[in-house]
């Protein structure tokens, strides 16, 4: 094979193998090693120049700061019992009804996802909900599935609700009021349709009454400080979003301020959070930035730009579903983080700000509700379940997702006007 053709083939082989291994975790090796290993291999073989790789990795600094800040906020709140309290509060208001508890857990998931990102719902709300289900002696699966599905369905309520939002739009992230004008109705439609699909698919497991113990553990004084810090941080981030300020540095600053607020009452919170935050997510994302940069140089960017140009010549009513479902299906094959990076680069190079770009974001955020490998949030959700000795199969997730994802996507796209 000619050398000019061999290099792109090698890039695609290494990149796709790295992403596939990241999703499948052969021999239980953590995702970060596959993502970073693929990036380092591309660098070592000269398939991506060192300067280009460094530029790609450094381009993600806003995403890294956002992720770090959100993980610190979530772990701080988890340690101080905020999520256990929220799940217990939902259980206390269920009044013995599994159906009412399901609705309340879903509503809590919306709030956590909207204000703390979908990863927080997967990582810290899921174990709290599982603990409630175990105390109540009821089927845990409907409530755990609710955590996973709402983590993606509510992930475009606000710009801060999903790190993928920053990745897709980068420096062109719409200010908050523009964001709400574009995405509020589609996100509400997606949340509502996803709930109805989940509720219908889990109807047999939600019958009867709750006979187990349901009590709400009161928040400690430190928990009240953590909750106050959390709400102040969320308000600060939404305010920054309203003024179009990049969210990475404010998120990190808000997390440090909230930590200082809580540490005034509980100094042990700082070393605890430092030990328990999953810092490996940051190099994982950096490795994906390098892999996607190599794919762009190997022709992927040209394909993306050609696709956007083609969609620009057809009716928006055709372009929206084609763009959204193409990205959604690709996200379930390769995960939505690399697909978000690829889509974002094409959008930014084409200076695409039309309804097609907005449909692509919905595909990146909501599309992963088809399979457990679709988003980082659902992968983290699976890791939490494994740690808790709970087994929900990929087929079980798919049986719900094959109904919920397409219907929620269609509902959201119908209400996406600009």
C-alpha positions as CSV (number, residue, x, y, z in Angstrom):
1,X,0.0,0.0,0.0
2,X,1.3,3.5,-0.9
3,X,2.7,5.4,2.2
4,X,0.3,8.3,1.6
5,X,-2.6,5.9,2.0
6,X,-1.1,3.8,4.7
7,X,-0.8,6.6,7.3
8,X,-4.6,7.4,7.4
9,X,-5.4,3.7,7.6
10,X,-3.0,3.3,10.6
11,X,-4.5,6.4,12.2
12,X,-8.0,5.0,11.9
13,X,-7.0,1.6,13.0
14,X,-5.2,2.8,16.2
15,X,-8.0,5.4,17.0
16,X,-10.9,3.0,16.6
17,X,-9.1,0.2,18.4
18,X,-8.4,2.6,21.3
19,X,-12.0,3.8,21.5
20,X,-13.3,0.2,21.3
21,X,-11.0,-1.0,24.1
22,X,-12.0,2.0,26.2
23,X,-15.6,0.9,25.9
24,X,-15.1,-2.8,26.3
25,X,-12.3,-2.6,29.0
26,X,-10.4,-5.9,28.0
27,X,-9.0,-7.6,31.1
28,X,-10.6,-5.0,33.2
29,X,-8.0,-2.4,32.3
30,X,-9.5,1.1,33.1
31,X,-10.7,3.3,30.3
32,X,-8.1,6.0,30.8
33,X,-5.2,3.7,29.8
34,X,-6.8,2.8,26.5
35,X,-7.5,6.5,25.6
36,X,-4.1,7.8,26.7
37,X,-2.4,4.7,25.2
38,X,-3.9,5.4,21.8
39,X,-2.9,9.0,21.9
40,X,0.7,8.2,23.0
41,X,0.9,5.5,20.3
42,X,-0.2,8.0,17.6
43,X,2.5,10.4,18.9
44,X,5.2,7.7,19.2
45,X,4.7,6.5,15.6
46,X,4.7,10.1,14.2
47,X,1.2,9.8,12.9
48,X,0.3,12.9,14.8
49,X,3.1,15.6,15.3
50,X,4.0,16.5,18.8
51,X,3.1,20.1,18.4
52,X,-0.3,19.2,16.9
53,X,-1.0,16.7,19.8
54,X,0.0,19.3,22.4
55,X,-2.2,21.9,20.8
56,X,-5.2,19.4,20.7
57,X,-4.7,18.5,24.4
58,X,-4.4,22.1,25.5
59,X,-7.4,23.1,23.5
60,X,-9.5,21.2,26.1
61,X,-8.4,23.3,29.1
62,X,-11.9,24.7,29.6
63,X,-13.4,21.2,29.5
64,X,-10.9,20.0,32.1
65,X,-11.6,22.8,34.5
66,X,-15.3,22.3,34.1
67,X,-15.0,18.5,34.8
68,X,-12.7,19.0,37.7
69,X,-15.0,21.6,39.3
70,X,-18.1,19.5,38.8
71,X,-16.5,16.4,40.2
72,X,-15.3,18.3,43.3
73,X,-18.8,19.8,43.9
74,X,-20.4,16.4,43.5
75,X,-18.0,14.5,45.7
76,X,-18.3,17.2,48.4
77,X,-22.1,17.0,48.4
78,X,-22.0,13.2,48.4
79,X,-19.6,13.0,51.4
80,X,-21.8,15.4,53.4
81,X,-24.9,13.3,52.7
82,X,-26.7,15.8,50.4
83,X,-27.6,13.1,47.8
84,X,-28.7,10.6,50.5
85,X,-30.9,13.3,52.0
86,X,-32.4,14.1,48.6
87,X,-33.2,10.5,47.8
88,X,-34.5,9.9,51.3
89,X,-36.7,13.0,50.9
90,X,-38.2,11.5,47.8
91,X,-38.8,8.2,49.6
92,X,-40.5,10.0,52.5
93,X,-42.9,11.7,50.2
94,X,-43.7,8.5,48.2
95,X,-46.3,7.5,50.9
96,X,-45.9,3.8,50.2
97,X,-46.3,4.1,46.4
98,X,-43.6,2.7,44.1
99,X,-45.1,4.7,41.3
100,X,-44.9,8.0,43.2
101,X,-41.3,7.1,44.4
102,X,-40.3,6.5,40.8
103,X,-41.7,10.0,39.8
104,X,-39.9,11.7,42.7
105,X,-36.6,10.0,41.9
106,X,-36.9,11.1,38.3
107,X,-37.6,14.7,39.4
108,X,-34.5,14.6,41.7
109,X,-32.5,13.3,38.8
110,X,-33.6,16.2,36.6
111,X,-32.5,18.8,39.2
112,X,-29.1,17.1,39.8
113,X,-28.4,16.7,36.1
114,X,-29.5,20.2,35.2
115,X,-27.4,21.9,38.0
116,X,-24.5,19.4,38.5
117,X,-24.1,17.6,35.1
118,X,-25.2,14.2,34.0
119,X,-22.0,12.6,35.4
120,X,-23.0,13.6,38.9
121,X,-26.4,11.9,38.5
122,X,-24.7,8.7,37.4
123,X,-21.9,8.7,40.0
124,X,-23.4,10.1,43.2
125,X,-27.2,10.0,42.9
126,X,-27.3,6.3,41.7
127,X,-25.9,4.8,44.9
128,X,-28.1,7.0,47.1
129,X,-31.2,5.8,45.1
130,X,-30.1,2.2,45.4
131,X,-29.7,2.5,49.1
132,X,-33.3,3.8,49.3
133,X,-34.6,0.9,47.2
134,X,-32.8,-1.6,49.3
135,X,-34.3,-0.2,52.6
136,X,-37.7,-0.2,51.0
137,X,-37.3,-3.8,49.8
138,X,-38.5,-3.0,46.3
139,X,-37.2,-3.8,42.8
140,X,-34.3,-1.4,42.4
141,X,-34.0,-1.7,38.6
142,X,-36.7,0.9,37.6
143,X,-35.1,3.6,39.9
144,X,-31.6,2.8,38.7
145,X,-32.7,3.0,35.1
146,X,-34.3,6.3,35.8
147,X,-31.0,7.7,37.0
148,X,-29.2,6.5,33.8
149,X,-31.9,7.8,31.4
150,X,-32.5,11.1,33.0
151,X,-28.7,11.7,33.1
152,X,-28.8,12.0,29.3
153,X,-32.4,13.2,28.8
154,X,-31.9,16.3,31.0
155,X,-28.3,17.0,29.9
156,X,-29.2,19.9,27.6
157,X,-31.5,21.8,30.0
158,X,-28.5,24.2,30.7
159,X,-25.1,24.5,29.2
160,X,-23.6,23.2,32.5
161,X,-25.7,20.0,32.4
162,X,-23.3,18.0,30.2
163,X,-19.6,18.4,29.5
164,X,-20.4,17.4,25.9
165,X,-22.1,20.8,25.5
166,X,-18.8,22.6,26.0
167,X,-17.1,20.2,23.6
168,X,-19.6,20.6,20.8
169,X,-19.8,24.4,20.9
170,X,-16.4,25.2,22.4
171,X,-15.9,29.1,22.2
172,X,-19.3,29.5,20.4
173,X,-21.4,28.2,23.3
174,X,-24.6,30.2,23.2
175,X,-25.3,32.5,26.2
176,X,-27.9,31.2,28.7
177,X,-30.9,33.1,27.3
178,X,-30.1,32.1,23.8
179,X,-29.6,28.5,25.0
180,X,-33.0,28.4,26.7
181,X,-34.7,29.9,23.7
182,X,-33.2,27.1,21.5
183,X,-33.2,24.1,23.9
184,X,-35.7,24.6,26.7
185,X,-38.7,23.2,24.9
186,X,-36.8,20.3,23.2
187,X,-35.3,19.4,26.6
188,X,-38.7,19.4,28.4
189,X,-40.1,17.3,25.6
190,X,-37.2,14.8,25.8
191,X,-37.5,14.6,29.6
192,X,-41.3,14.0,29.4
193,X,-41.2,11.4,26.7
194,X,-38.3,9.6,28.3
195,X,-40.3,9.4,31.6
196,X,-43.4,8.1,29.9
197,X,-41.4,5.4,28.1
198,X,-39.6,4.4,31.3
199,X,-42.8,4.4,33.2
200,X,-44.5,2.2,30.7
201,X,-41.6,-0.3,30.3
202,X,-41.3,-0.7,34.1
203,X,-45.0,-0.8,34.9
204,X,-44.8,-4.4,36.2
205,X,-42.0,-3.7,38.6
206,X,-43.8,-0.6,40.0
207,X,-46.9,-2.4,41.2
208,X,-47.9,-3.0,44.8
209,X,-46.9,-1.0,47.8
210,X,-43.7,-0.2,49.6
211,X,-43.5,-2.4,52.8
212,X,-39.9,-1.7,53.8
213,X,-38.3,1.0,55.9
214,X,-38.5,4.5,54.5
215,X,-37.0,7.3,56.6
216,X,-35.4,10.6,55.7
217,X,-32.0,11.1,57.4
218,X,-31.8,14.8,58.3
219,X,-29.0,16.9,57.0
220,X,-26.2,17.5,59.4
221,X,-25.0,21.1,59.9
222,X,-22.1,20.3,57.5
223,X,-24.6,18.9,55.0
224,X,-26.5,22.2,55.2
225,X,-23.3,24.1,54.4
226,X,-22.6,21.7,51.5
227,X,-26.1,22.2,50.1
228,X,-25.8,26.0,50.4
229,X,-22.4,25.9,48.7
230,X,-23.8,23.7,46.0
231,X,-26.7,26.0,45.3
232,X,-24.4,29.1,45.3
233,X,-22.0,27.4,42.9
234,X,-24.9,26.5,40.6
235,X,-26.3,30.0,40.7
236,X,-22.8,31.4,39.9
237,X,-22.4,29.1,36.9
238,X,-25.8,29.9,35.5
239,X,-25.0,33.6,35.8
240,X,-21.7,33.1,34.0
241,X,-23.6,31.3,31.3
242,X,-26.1,34.1,31.0
243,X,-23.2,36.5,30.2
244,X,-21.5,34.1,27.8
245,X,-18.4,33.6,30.0
246,X,-16.5,30.3,29.4
247,X,-17.6,27.9,32.1
248,X,-14.3,26.1,33.0
249,X,-12.6,28.6,35.2
250,X,-15.8,29.7,37.0
251,X,-16.8,26.1,37.7
252,X,-13.4,25.4,39.2
253,X,-13.5,28.7,41.2
254,X,-17.1,27.9,42.4
255,X,-16.0,24.4,43.5
256,X,-13.0,25.8,45.5
257,X,-15.2,28.5,47.1
258,X,-17.9,25.9,48.1
259,X,-15.2,23.6,49.5
260,X,-13.8,26.5,51.6
261,X,-17.3,27.2,52.8
262,X,-17.8,23.6,53.9
263,X,-14.3,23.1,55.2
264,X,-14.9,25.9,57.7
265,X,-17.2,23.4,59.5
266,X,-15.5,20.2,58.4
267,X,-11.8,20.5,57.6
268,X,-11.5,16.8,56.8
269,X,-13.6,17.4,53.6
270,X,-10.6,18.7,51.6
271,X,-8.4,15.6,51.8
272,X,-11.4,13.3,51.4
273,X,-12.5,15.0,48.2
274,X,-8.9,15.0,46.9
275,X,-8.7,11.3,47.4
276,X,-12.0,10.2,46.0
277,X,-12.6,12.4,42.9
278,X,-12.0,10.3,39.7
279,X,-9.1,12.5,38.4
280,X,-8.4,9.9,35.7
281,X,-11.3,11.3,33.7
282,X,-9.2,14.3,32.9
283,X,-6.3,12.4,31.1
284,X,-9.0,10.2,29.5
285,X,-10.6,13.3,27.8
286,X,-7.1,14.7,26.9
287,X,-6.3,11.4,25.2
288,X,-9.5,11.5,23.2
289,X,-8.7,15.1,22.1
290,X,-5.4,13.8,20.6
291,X,-7.1,10.8,19.0
292,X,-9.8,12.9,17.4
293,X,-7.2,15.5,16.2
294,X,-5.4,12.6,14.4
295,X,-8.6,11.4,12.9
296,X,-9.3,14.9,11.6
297,X,-6.0,15.0,9.9
298,X,-6.7,11.6,8.4
299,X,-9.8,12.9,6.6
300,X,-12.6,12.8,9.2
301,X,-12.9,16.6,9.3
302,X,-13.4,16.7,5.5
303,X,-16.1,14.1,5.7
304,X,-17.9,16.1,8.5
305,X,-17.7,19.3,6.5
306,X,-19.0,17.6,3.4
307,X,-21.9,16.3,5.4
308,X,-22.7,19.7,6.8
309,X,-22.6,21.3,3.4
310,X,-24.9,18.6,2.0
311,X,-27.4,19.2,4.9
312,X,-27.3,22.9,4.2
313,X,-29.0,22.3,0.8
314,X,-32.0,20.4,2.1
315,X,-35.1,21.4,4.1
316,X,-34.5,21.9,7.8
317,X,-37.2,19.3,8.5
318,X,-35.1,16.7,6.7
319,X,-31.7,18.0,7.9
320,X,-32.6,18.0,11.6
321,X,-33.5,14.3,12.0
322,X,-30.7,13.2,9.6
323,X,-28.0,15.1,11.5
324,X,-29.3,14.2,14.9
325,X,-29.9,10.5,14.3
326,X,-26.6,10.0,12.4
327,X,-24.7,11.5,15.4
328,X,-26.9,9.6,17.9
329,X,-26.2,6.2,16.3
330,X,-22.4,7.0,16.0
331,X,-22.4,8.0,19.7
332,X,-23.7,4.5,20.6
333,X,-21.0,2.9,18.5
334,X,-18.0,5.0,19.6
335,X,-19.3,6.9,22.7
336,X,-20.5,10.5,22.6
337,X,-17.3,12.1,23.9
338,X,-15.3,11.4,20.7
339,X,-18.3,11.9,18.5
340,X,-18.9,15.3,20.3
341,X,-15.3,16.3,19.6
342,X,-15.6,15.3,16.0
343,X,-18.9,17.0,15.5
344,X,-17.8,20.2,17.3
345,X,-14.7,20.5,15.1
346,X,-16.8,20.2,11.9
347,X,-19.3,22.8,13.3
348,X,-16.6,25.3,14.2
349,X,-14.7,24.9,10.9
350,X,-17.9,25.3,8.9
351,X,-19.0,28.2,11.3
352,X,-22.3,26.4,11.4
353,X,-24.8,28.1,13.8
354,X,-28.1,27.0,12.2
355,X,-30.7,24.5,13.4
356,X,-28.4,21.6,12.1
357,X,-25.8,22.4,14.7
358,X,-28.4,22.4,17.4
359,X,-29.9,19.1,16.2
360,X,-26.3,17.6,16.3
361,X,-26.1,18.7,20.0
362,X,-29.4,16.9,20.8
363,X,-28.0,13.8,19.0
364,X,-24.8,13.9,21.1
365,X,-26.6,14.5,24.4
366,X,-29.8,12.4,24.0
367,X,-28.6,9.8,21.5
368,X,-26.6,7.7,24.1
369,X,-29.9,6.6,25.7
370,X,-29.9,3.7,23.3
371,X,-27.0,1.7,24.8
372,X,-24.9,1.6,27.9
373,X,-21.7,2.5,26.0
374,X,-23.2,5.6,24.5
375,X,-22.0,8.2,27.0
376,X,-19.4,8.7,29.8
377,X,-22.3,9.1,32.2
378,X,-23.8,5.6,31.5
379,X,-20.3,4.0,31.6
380,X,-19.8,5.6,35.0
381,X,-23.3,4.4,36.0
382,X,-22.3,0.9,35.1
383,X,-19.1,1.1,37.2
384,X,-21.2,2.3,40.2
385,X,-23.5,-0.7,39.8
386,X,-20.6,-3.1,39.5
387,X,-19.2,-1.7,42.7
388,X,-22.6,-2.2,44.4
389,X,-22.9,-5.8,43.1
390,X,-25.9,-4.9,40.9
391,X,-26.1,-6.4,37.4
392,X,-28.2,-4.7,34.7
393,X,-27.4,-6.1,31.3
394,X,-26.8,-4.2,28.1
395,X,-29.8,-5.9,26.6
396,X,-32.0,-4.8,29.5
397,X,-30.9,-1.2,28.9
398,X,-31.3,-1.5,25.2
399,X,-34.9,-2.8,25.5
400,X,-35.9,0.5,27.2
401,X,-33.6,2.6,25.1
402,X,-34.8,1.4,21.7
403,X,-38.2,2.8,22.6
404,X,-37.3,5.9,24.7
405,X,-34.4,7.3,22.6
406,X,-36.0,7.6,19.2
407,X,-39.3,8.9,20.6
408,X,-37.6,11.5,22.8
409,X,-35.3,12.6,20.0
410,X,-38.3,13.1,17.6
411,X,-40.2,15.0,20.3
412,X,-37.2,17.2,20.9
413,X,-36.5,17.8,17.3
414,X,-40.1,18.8,16.6
415,X,-39.8,21.6,19.1
416,X,-36.3,22.7,17.9
417,X,-37.1,25.8,15.9
418,X,-33.7,27.6,15.5
